[in-house]
């Protein structure tokens, strides 16, 4: 009898299963709802960047309005210092604009992260080897991001109007950031061949558009480097953050 009483007193009453399931359902619903809301915001902000720039994007040389400067954002170069196919197409688009007198200067901007990797130098060399006078090519060695390229174009090189030369997948974000920097910018699609684009690349660009929106309207992100002014209408000094390489 005494043992039976002890067992009855020492045993805990089981928690009702219905209450536990209700809390689990409520928590899961809240988490899913928050994640869906965040996803919707991200998708909407990326789409807004595309729409804000879409009226300023052109596909042909005949339709593009004239501007003072062609801005060429950087892309990868080979181990031998030669522009990749994608970068060559951007440079050729800028060169054609120059030859057709749609622009008077070309600003190349890219990553010079180490002494062994130099996108802008490869870009400048390609242009001068293909007939663009050195005096009309300006070089920005601190264009580590598209935002840096556009902000430095406006604040270091005093660019006021420009044609941005880059591929279709990248052009809306580039034009958007140029306009946010205060440049009267339009974009000319530089797709001159078929490029290998993976699903990961497309997702990455959509994420980059969302980040561009946040940089412009939420974070107020500044370029990593600025430096002394090098007006694009002045002599073609090639601006760097620590001297000419």
C-alpha positions as a Markdown table, in Angstrom:
| # | Residue | x | y | z |
|---|---|---|---|---|
| 1 | Unk | 0.0 | 0.0 | 0.0 |
| 2 | Unk | 2.8 | 2.4 | 1.0 |
| 3 | Unk | 4.7 | 1.6 | -2.3 |
| 4 | Unk | 1.6 | 2.3 | -4.4 |
| 5 | Unk | 1.2 | 5.7 | -2.7 |
| 6 | Unk | 4.8 | 6.7 | -3.3 |
| 7 | Unk | 4.6 | 5.7 | -7.0 |
| 8 | Unk | 1.5 | 7.8 | -7.4 |
| 9 | Unk | 3.1 | 10.9 | -5.7 |
| 10 | Unk | 6.4 | 10.7 | -7.5 |
| 11 | Unk | 5.1 | 10.3 | -11.0 |
| 12 | Unk | 4.6 | 13.5 | -13.0 |
| 13 | Unk | 1.4 | 14.1 | -15.0 |
| 14 | Unk | 2.1 | 14.0 | -18.7 |
| 15 | Unk | 1.8 | 17.3 | -20.6 |
| 16 | Unk | -1.3 | 17.3 | -22.8 |
| 17 | Unk | -0.2 | 16.5 | -26.4 |
| 18 | Unk | -2.7 | 18.9 | -27.9 |
| 19 | Unk | -1.1 | 21.9 | -26.2 |
| 20 | Unk | 2.4 | 20.9 | -27.3 |
| 21 | Unk | 1.3 | 20.5 | -30.9 |
| 22 | Unk | -0.5 | 23.9 | -30.8 |
| 23 | Unk | 2.7 | 25.7 | -29.7 |
| 24 | Unk | 4.7 | 23.9 | -32.3 |
| 25 | Unk | 2.3 | 24.9 | -35.0 |
| 26 | Unk | 2.2 | 28.5 | -33.8 |
| 27 | Unk | 6.0 | 28.8 | -33.7 |
| 28 | Unk | 6.4 | 27.2 | -37.2 |
| 29 | Unk | 3.8 | 29.6 | -38.6 |
| 30 | Unk | 5.5 | 32.6 | -37.2 |
| 31 | Unk | 8.9 | 31.6 | -38.6 |
| 32 | Unk | 7.5 | 30.7 | -42.0 |
| 33 | Unk | 5.6 | 34.0 | -42.1 |
| 34 | Unk | 8.7 | 36.0 | -41.2 |
| 35 | Unk | 10.8 | 34.2 | -43.8 |
| 36 | Unk | 8.2 | 34.7 | -46.5 |
| 37 | Unk | 7.9 | 38.4 | -45.7 |
| 38 | Unk | 11.7 | 38.8 | -45.9 |
| 39 | Unk | 11.8 | 37.0 | -49.2 |
| 40 | Unk | 9.0 | 39.2 | -50.7 |
| 41 | Unk | 10.9 | 42.3 | -49.6 |
| 42 | Unk | 14.1 | 41.1 | -51.2 |
| 43 | Unk | 12.4 | 40.1 | -54.5 |
| 44 | Unk | 10.5 | 43.4 | -54.6 |
| 45 | Unk | 13.6 | 45.6 | -54.0 |
| 46 | Unk | 15.6 | 43.7 | -56.7 |
| 47 | Unk | 12.7 | 44.2 | -59.1 |
| 48 | Unk | 12.4 | 47.9 | -58.2 |
| 49 | Unk | 16.1 | 48.4 | -59.1 |
| 50 | Unk | 15.4 | 46.8 | -62.6 |
| 51 | Unk | 12.4 | 49.0 | -63.2 |
| 52 | Unk | 14.0 | 52.2 | -62.1 |
| 53 | Unk | 16.8 | 51.7 | -64.6 |
| 54 | Unk | 14.8 | 50.1 | -67.4 |
| 55 | Unk | 13.9 | 53.3 | -69.3 |
| 56 | Unk | 17.6 | 54.2 | -69.4 |
| 57 | Unk | 18.8 | 51.0 | -70.9 |
| 58 | Unk | 19.4 | 50.7 | -74.7 |
| 59 | Unk | 20.3 | 47.8 | -77.0 |
| 60 | Unk | 21.7 | 49.5 | -80.1 |
| 61 | Unk | 24.2 | 52.2 | -81.0 |
| 62 | Unk | 21.7 | 54.1 | -83.1 |
| 63 | Unk | 19.2 | 54.5 | -80.2 |
| 64 | Unk | 21.7 | 55.5 | -77.5 |
| 65 | Unk | 21.9 | 59.2 | -76.8 |
| 66 | Unk | 25.3 | 60.9 | -76.8 |
| 67 | Unk | 27.1 | 61.4 | -73.5 |
| 68 | Unk | 30.5 | 62.8 | -72.5 |
| 69 | Unk | 31.9 | 59.6 | -71.0 |
| 70 | Unk | 31.7 | 55.8 | -71.5 |
| 71 | Unk | 32.1 | 54.0 | -68.2 |
| 72 | Unk | 33.4 | 50.4 | -68.4 |
| 73 | Unk | 33.0 | 48.4 | -65.2 |
| 74 | Unk | 35.7 | 45.8 | -64.7 |
| 75 | Unk | 35.5 | 42.0 | -65.1 |
| 76 | Unk | 38.0 | 39.2 | -64.8 |
| 77 | Unk | 41.3 | 39.1 | -66.6 |
| 78 | Unk | 43.4 | 36.1 | -67.3 |
| 79 | Unk | 46.6 | 35.1 | -65.5 |
| 80 | Unk | 48.5 | 36.7 | -68.4 |
| 81 | Unk | 46.7 | 40.0 | -67.9 |
| 82 | Unk | 44.4 | 39.7 | -70.8 |
| 83 | Unk | 40.7 | 40.8 | -70.6 |
| 84 | Unk | 38.2 | 37.9 | -70.5 |
| 85 | Unk | 35.7 | 37.6 | -73.3 |
| 86 | Unk | 33.0 | 39.4 | -71.3 |
| 87 | Unk | 35.3 | 42.3 | -70.6 |
| 88 | Unk | 36.5 | 42.5 | -74.2 |
| 89 | Unk | 32.9 | 43.0 | -75.2 |
| 90 | Unk | 32.4 | 45.8 | -72.8 |
| 91 | Unk | 35.5 | 47.5 | -74.1 |
| 92 | Unk | 34.6 | 47.0 | -77.7 |
| 93 | Unk | 31.2 | 48.6 | -77.0 |
| 94 | Unk | 32.9 | 51.6 | -75.4 |
| 95 | Unk | 35.4 | 51.8 | -78.3 |
| 96 | Unk | 32.5 | 51.8 | -80.9 |
| 97 | Unk | 30.8 | 54.6 | -79.0 |
| 98 | Unk | 34.0 | 56.6 | -79.1 |
| 99 | Unk | 34.6 | 56.0 | -82.8 |
| 100 | Unk | 31.0 | 57.0 | -83.6 |
| 101 | Unk | 31.5 | 60.2 | -81.5 |
| 102 | Unk | 28.8 | 59.2 | -79.1 |
| 103 | Unk | 31.3 | 59.8 | -76.2 |
| 104 | Unk | 34.5 | 61.8 | -75.9 |
| 105 | Unk | 36.2 | 60.0 | -73.0 |
| 106 | Unk | 36.4 | 56.4 | -71.7 |
| 107 | Unk | 36.7 | 55.7 | -68.0 |
| 108 | Unk | 37.7 | 52.1 | -67.2 |
| 109 | Unk | 37.3 | 51.0 | -63.6 |
| 110 | Unk | 38.1 | 47.7 | -62.0 |
| 111 | Unk | 39.9 | 45.7 | -59.3 |
| 112 | Unk | 43.6 | 46.2 | -58.6 |
| 113 | Unk | 43.6 | 44.1 | -55.5 |
| 114 | Unk | 47.3 | 43.1 | -55.7 |
| 115 | Unk | 50.3 | 44.0 | -57.8 |
| 116 | Unk | 49.7 | 40.7 | -59.7 |
| 117 | Unk | 46.0 | 41.3 | -60.5 |
| 118 | Unk | 45.1 | 44.5 | -62.4 |
| 119 | Unk | 41.9 | 44.8 | -64.3 |
| 120 | Unk | 42.1 | 48.5 | -65.2 |
| 121 | Unk | 45.6 | 48.3 | -66.6 |
| 122 | Unk | 44.5 | 45.4 | -68.9 |
| 123 | Unk | 41.5 | 47.4 | -70.0 |
| 124 | Unk | 43.5 | 50.6 | -70.8 |
| 125 | Unk | 46.1 | 48.5 | -72.7 |
| 126 | Unk | 43.4 | 46.8 | -74.8 |
| 127 | Unk | 41.8 | 50.2 | -75.7 |
| 128 | Unk | 45.0 | 51.9 | -76.7 |
| 129 | Unk | 46.1 | 48.8 | -78.7 |
| 130 | Unk | 42.7 | 49.0 | -80.6 |
| 131 | Unk | 43.0 | 52.6 | -81.6 |
| 132 | Unk | 41.7 | 54.7 | -78.8 |
| 133 | Unk | 44.1 | 57.6 | -78.0 |
| 134 | Unk | 45.7 | 57.3 | -74.6 |
| 135 | Unk | 44.8 | 60.9 | -73.8 |
| 136 | Unk | 41.1 | 60.0 | -73.8 |
| 137 | Unk | 41.3 | 56.9 | -71.6 |
| 138 | Unk | 41.0 | 57.5 | -67.9 |
| 139 | Unk | 41.8 | 54.7 | -65.4 |
| 140 | Unk | 40.3 | 54.0 | -62.0 |
| 141 | Unk | 42.2 | 51.4 | -60.0 |
| 142 | Unk | 39.8 | 51.3 | -57.1 |
| 143 | Unk | 36.6 | 50.0 | -58.7 |
| 144 | Unk | 36.3 | 47.0 | -56.5 |
| 145 | Unk | 32.5 | 47.0 | -56.6 |
| 146 | Unk | 30.0 | 48.5 | -59.1 |
| 147 | Unk | 29.0 | 50.9 | -56.4 |
| 148 | Unk | 32.7 | 52.0 | -56.0 |
| 149 | Unk | 33.0 | 52.5 | -59.7 |
| 150 | Unk | 30.0 | 54.8 | -60.0 |
| 151 | Unk | 30.5 | 56.8 | -56.8 |
| 152 | Unk | 34.2 | 57.4 | -57.7 |
| 153 | Unk | 33.2 | 58.3 | -61.3 |
| 154 | Unk | 31.0 | 61.1 | -59.9 |
| 155 | Unk | 33.1 | 62.2 | -56.9 |
| 156 | Unk | 36.7 | 61.6 | -58.0 |
| 157 | Unk | 36.5 | 62.0 | -61.8 |
| 158 | Unk | 33.6 | 64.5 | -61.8 |
| 159 | Unk | 31.6 | 62.6 | -64.4 |
| 160 | Unk | 28.2 | 64.2 | -64.9 |
| 161 | Unk | 26.8 | 62.2 | -67.8 |
| 162 | Unk | 27.8 | 58.8 | -69.1 |
| 163 | Unk | 27.0 | 55.7 | -71.0 |
| 164 | Unk | 27.6 | 52.5 | -69.0 |
| 165 | Unk | 28.9 | 49.6 | -71.1 |
| 166 | Unk | 28.2 | 46.2 | -69.6 |
| 167 | Unk | 26.2 | 43.0 | -70.2 |
| 168 | Unk | 22.4 | 42.8 | -70.0 |
| 169 | Unk | 22.4 | 40.8 | -66.7 |
| 170 | Unk | 24.5 | 43.6 | -65.0 |
| 171 | Unk | 23.3 | 46.7 | -66.8 |
| 172 | Unk | 20.2 | 47.7 | -64.7 |
| 173 | Unk | 22.1 | 47.6 | -61.5 |
| 174 | Unk | 25.0 | 49.5 | -63.0 |
| 175 | Unk | 22.8 | 52.2 | -64.4 |
| 176 | Unk | 20.8 | 52.4 | -61.1 |
| 177 | Unk | 24.0 | 52.9 | -59.1 |
| 178 | Unk | 25.3 | 55.5 | -61.5 |
| 179 | Unk | 22.1 | 57.5 | -61.3 |
| 180 | Unk | 22.1 | 57.2 | -57.5 |
| 181 | Unk | 25.6 | 58.7 | -57.6 |
| 182 | Unk | 24.2 | 61.7 | -59.4 |
| 183 | Unk | 25.3 | 60.8 | -62.9 |
| 184 | Unk | 22.9 | 61.4 | -65.9 |
| 185 | Unk | 23.5 | 57.8 | -66.9 |
| 186 | Unk | 22.2 | 55.5 | -69.6 |
| 187 | Unk | 23.3 | 52.0 | -70.4 |
| 188 | Unk | 24.2 | 50.2 | -73.6 |
| 189 | Unk | 24.0 | 46.4 | -73.5 |
| 190 | Unk | 27.3 | 44.9 | -74.4 |
| 191 | Unk | 26.3 | 41.3 | -75.2 |
| 192 | Unk | 28.2 | 40.5 | -78.3 |
| 193 | Unk | 28.2 | 36.7 | -77.9 |
| 194 | Unk | 26.5 | 34.0 | -75.8 |
| 195 | Unk | 27.9 | 33.7 | -72.3 |
| 196 | Unk | 27.9 | 30.7 | -70.0 |
| 197 | Unk | 25.5 | 31.8 | -67.2 |
| 198 | Unk | 24.6 | 29.3 | -64.4 |
| 199 | Unk | 21.6 | 29.4 | -62.1 |
| 200 | Unk | 24.0 | 30.5 | -59.3 |
| 201 | Unk | 25.1 | 33.5 | -61.4 |
| 202 | Unk | 21.5 | 34.6 | -61.9 |
| 203 | Unk | 20.7 | 34.2 | -58.2 |
| 204 | Unk | 23.9 | 36.1 | -57.3 |
| 205 | Unk | 22.9 | 39.0 | -59.6 |
| 206 | Unk | 19.4 | 39.2 | -58.1 |
| 207 | Unk | 21.0 | 39.3 | -54.6 |
| 208 | Unk | 23.3 | 42.0 | -55.8 |
| 209 | Unk | 20.4 | 44.1 | -57.0 |
| 210 | Unk | 18.8 | 43.8 | -53.6 |
| 211 | Unk | 22.1 | 44.9 | -52.0 |
| 212 | Unk | 22.3 | 47.8 | -54.4 |
| 213 | Unk | 18.8 | 48.9 | -53.2 |
| 214 | Unk | 19.9 | 48.6 | -49.6 |
| 215 | Unk | 23.1 | 50.4 | -50.2 |
| 216 | Unk | 21.3 | 53.3 | -51.8 |
| 217 | Unk | 18.2 | 53.7 | -49.7 |
| 218 | Unk | 19.0 | 52.0 | -46.3 |
| 219 | Unk | 22.7 | 51.7 | -45.6 |
| 220 | Unk | 24.1 | 54.8 | -47.4 |
| 221 | Unk | 27.2 | 52.8 | -48.3 |
| 222 | Unk | 30.3 | 54.7 | -49.1 |
| 223 | Unk | 33.0 | 53.6 | -51.6 |
| 224 | Unk | 36.0 | 51.9 | -50.0 |
| 225 | Unk | 38.4 | 54.5 | -51.4 |
| 226 | Unk | 38.0 | 58.0 | -52.7 |
| 227 | Unk | 41.1 | 60.2 | -53.1 |
| 228 | Unk | 42.0 | 63.5 | -54.7 |
| 229 | Unk | 39.8 | 64.7 | -57.7 |
| 230 | Unk | 40.9 | 63.9 | -61.2 |
| 231 | Unk | 38.4 | 65.8 | -63.4 |
| 232 | Unk | 37.6 | 63.8 | -66.6 |
| 233 | Unk | 37.8 | 67.0 | -68.7 |
| 234 | Unk | 41.3 | 67.7 | -67.5 |
| 235 | Unk | 44.6 | 65.9 | -68.5 |
| 236 | Unk | 44.3 | 62.1 | -68.3 |
| 237 | Unk | 45.9 | 61.4 | -65.0 |
| 238 | Unk | 45.2 | 57.8 | -64.0 |
| 239 | Unk | 43.8 | 58.0 | -60.5 |
| 240 | Unk | 44.7 | 55.4 | -58.0 |
| 241 | Unk | 44.5 | 55.2 | -54.2 |
| 242 | Unk | 48.3 | 55.0 | -53.8 |
| 243 | Unk | 49.9 | 56.3 | -57.0 |
| 244 | Unk | 50.0 | 55.0 | -60.6 |
| 245 | Unk | 51.1 | 51.3 | -60.7 |
